[in-house]
Amino acid sequence: MLQTLALRDFVIVDQLELDFAAGFTVLTGETGAGKSILLDALGLVLGERADSSQIREGSQRAEISALFHIDGSQVEHFNQWLDGQGFPIEEGGQSLLLKRTIESNGRSRAFLNGSVATLAQLREAGDQLVDIHGQHAHQLLLKSGAQRELLDRHAGLLPIVLEVAQAFKILHESRRRLVQAENAGQDIERERERLEWQLEELTELSPQAGEWDQIQTEHARLANGAKLISGCQEALDALSEAEHSVASTLSKASSNMSALAQHDAGLSEVSQSLESAQIQVEEAVHSLNRYLQKLDLDPERLGQVEERMQALHSAARKYRTEANELPNLLIEAADRLEALTASQNIEALREKVKQEEAAYLKIAKQLSQKRNQAAAELGKLVTEAMQTLSMAGGQLEIALTPLSEGGLNGLEQIEFLVAGHAGSTPRSLAKVASGGELARISLAISVITSKASFTPTLIFDEVDAGIGGAVAETVGQLLRQLGESHQILCVTHLPQVAAQGNHHLKVSKSQSGDKTLSQVSPLARSARVEEVARMLGGATITDTTRRHARELLEQS
């Protein structure tokens, strides 16, 4: 769960460190006080795009960090993920620190447990930690794609959805190859003939990996044989065979110095150095002798090497590549010819498409079966919730309409159908739900689907807009119940919802010189009465509104 959120120089917040607790926490405050700033900051630290306009005026950089406590059941999973991504694991392995900085030049940096991270890594971690239901979530609910994803996510079908999508991609590619093969005709035949000729020529040449470098080295040795022999012989003469050779001179000097060192120990180091030099010269002489004995000056071999070099060079120039790339060119030509030959086998391609169609239909039908079951269950749960949200007799049905041809997302189109009252026929959600009804249905769906969520922290940003009265009280009760299994944060303007919170944070703004600053304060019981009374009565708080506020808090 979210443990601490810290902000510095973000929008109208100069510095803030806020601790959160388990259960249901409400955030309230007057319009414009900055309630959504906290959620915007949290969104940034979870990987959303940043903008330099989010830096507090007069500052050069904004910083946001969020510390999460990882529940015991998730520790092993997160530690494995951190290790796989190359991030350090905090001592005890139950904390995760996300941090984001935004510079005035527009650049931003991300950190995870103190190490530099990518935004994708922040998002991946955030998806497992926080689920945000925005205040415009009910508008997304009007889109068919969003309805399908919501059903699949609620029912835990995302893994099989990915399998269906992968099977469809494979099928689609095979169908494309079949059509291409059927339409290619003479162009493919000409390309096949060209590749056969190229492969035959390269196979006859048979270039080997590393051969070009090896043959260049051998040619240099053979072509410069005379120079090698004379040079090595001159070195041997100088080192050991001449009258005043290096070896004899060193030997005398070493013997003399060894004798002198008997009289003065200060010469011992010089004596040892001369002995070492003498040994190295002897080793060099032995190595030169061995090299000269093995040196091959076969003129016939030189001719063979030059002929091979010319053949490789000519082939490289002909195919417009480097000589050392000829072995790869041979492999590529063989692979392309094999693929082209296979692509011309129309019957084999048709059989492959047939097999892949069967594989796709098998997994897609399994998905359809699971979706039908999940749709009935989710529709029933939302219908039950609608009865408590001033939509008595209303119902939600989730229709699965078969498509004429399967696609990336399966064999059916998913649509939410709603009946606002008893006796009416369920119709498309986009056509029959009013703004208030849509908000209530969206909230019911959000709460119900969140119950099955493994995400520990759920955030509701003014999703209760458009409702009030007894319905608002019911919404607060639903969120409080959800807080028994999840950490719930809710930005609300409804006193009935605020009164249900286990914890209450008030967002306010103040003037400091010519700057506006936002603060967040946890409210004790007496302060909660005043805030709920303000939400009930507006600017003027009376004893009546205070009494009403106390009643709401006592009922929660």
Protein Blocks (a to p, Z undefined) as FASTA:
>chain_A
ZZbdcdehihjafbdcddddehjdddeddehilpmmmmmmmmmmnopacdfklpcghiab
dcddddddddfklmmmmmmmmmmnopacdehilaccddddddfkopacddeehiacdfkl
mmmmmmmmpccddfklmmmmmpmklmmmmmmmmnopmmmmmmmmmmmmmmmmmmmmmmmm
mmnmmmmmmmmmmmmmmmmmmmmnopaehklmmmmmmmmmmmmmmmmmmmmmmmmmmmmm
mmblfklmmmmmmmmmmmmmmmomklmmmmmmmmmmmmmmmmmmmmmmmmmmmpccbfkl
mmmmmmmmmmmmmmmmmnopafklmmmmmmmmmmmmmmmmmmmmmmlmmmmmmmmmmmmm
mmmmmmmmmmmmmmmmmmmmmmmmmmmnopghiacdddddddfbdcfkojbdcdddddfb
ghiacddfklmmcfklmmmmmmmmmmmmmmmpcbfbdcdehklgoiahjllmmmmmmmmm
mmmmmccddddfbfklmmmpmbdcddddddehjaccdddddddfklmmmmmmmmmnombd
cfklmmmmmmmmmmZZ
